[in-house]
């Protein structure tokens, strides 16, 4: 299999997984009439958007070639796109059955930062 084909498959899988995570967020309706499920859903923003940020980081690395001095821009792109998706998600909730919540957006950002920072620690290309 050629390198170009592997890259195409890799980008496709990352996109499909990212879209799948967003569909989970949008389509699954959990019972929110009790404290346990409400808090479970609130906490779920952290790992969901953390994983989403890592998928977007992988996409950025596959699609955009950066030299070693500007490699950190992949992390900025991943964080920015993830925050944008979180903002759009909350704005769409203004017109749907769920409530938009700035706290949810804050949890989205915390998840993205935590996962990206953790990944960056072990990324050999970010070592100084």
N, C-alpha and C positions, 0 to 999 in steps of 0.2 A: 504494500500500500504506500502510495506517495506521501510525502510530507504535507503537500497541499491538501490532500484528501483527509489526512488525520486532523489537520487544523480545522477543516470544514466540519468534520464530525464532532470535534471537541467544542467548537463554537455552537453548533446546533444543540448538543446535549446541555450545555450551560444555559442557553436560551430557553429550552423546553423546561428544564428544572426550575428556572427563575419564574417562568409563567405559571408553572404548576404550584409553586409556593404562593404566588399572588392569588391564584384561583382558590386555594385552600382558605386564605384570609377572607376572600369575598363570599364564597359559596356556603361554607359550613356555618350553620346556625346552632350554636350551643344554647342550652337553657341559661338565661342570665337572670333568672328571678331569684337566685339565691347567692349568698356571699361567696361561697366556694367557687362556683363556676365563673362568676364575675371576676374574681381575683385571678383565677387560672387564665382566663382570656387576657386580662391585663398583662400578666407576666409573660404570656405567650408572644407578645410583641418583641421582647428582647431577643430570644433565640431566632424567631422567624426573620426579623430584619437583620440580625447578625449573619445568618446563613445567606440571606439574599445579598448582603454586601460582599461576602466572599465570592459568591457566584459572579457578581458584577465585576469584582476585581479580576477574576479569571478571564472574563470576557474582555476586559480592558487589556490584559496582558496578551491575549490572543490576537486582538484586532489592531492595537496601536503599538508600534515599535518605538521604544524610547531608549536613549543611551543611558549608561549607568548613572550619570550625574542627575538625570531627570526622572529616574525610575520611580521615585516617591510620588510622582504625579498620578500613577495608577491608583494609589491609595486615596488621593484627593478626588479623583474621578469616581471611584467606587463609593466613597462617602457622599459626595454630592448627588449622584444619581439615586442612591438609596434614600437620602433625605427628601429628594424631590418626589420619589414614589410614595413615601410616607405622607407628604403634604397633599399630594393628589388623592390618596386614599381617604384622608380625613375630609378633604373638601367634597368628595363624592358622597360621603356619609351624611352631609347636610341635606341631600336630596333623597336619601333612602331610609330604610326602616331603622338603621342604627344611628347612634348619636356621635357626632364629631366631638373629639376630645383632645385638647392640647396636651393632656397627660399621655395619651396614646402616642402622639408624635414625639414627645420627649423620650418615651420608652423605645420607640423606633430608633431614635438617634443614639441613645445609650447602647442599644444592642449593636448597631453598626460600628460605633467607635470601639466598643469592647472587643468584638470579634476581629476587626481589622487591626487593632493594636496588638492583640494576642498573636495574630498571624504574622505581623510585621517583625515581632521578636525573633521568630524562627526563619524568616525569609533571608537567605544568604545574600541576596542582592541588595538588601538594605543595610547590611553590616558596614560599619565605618572603619 
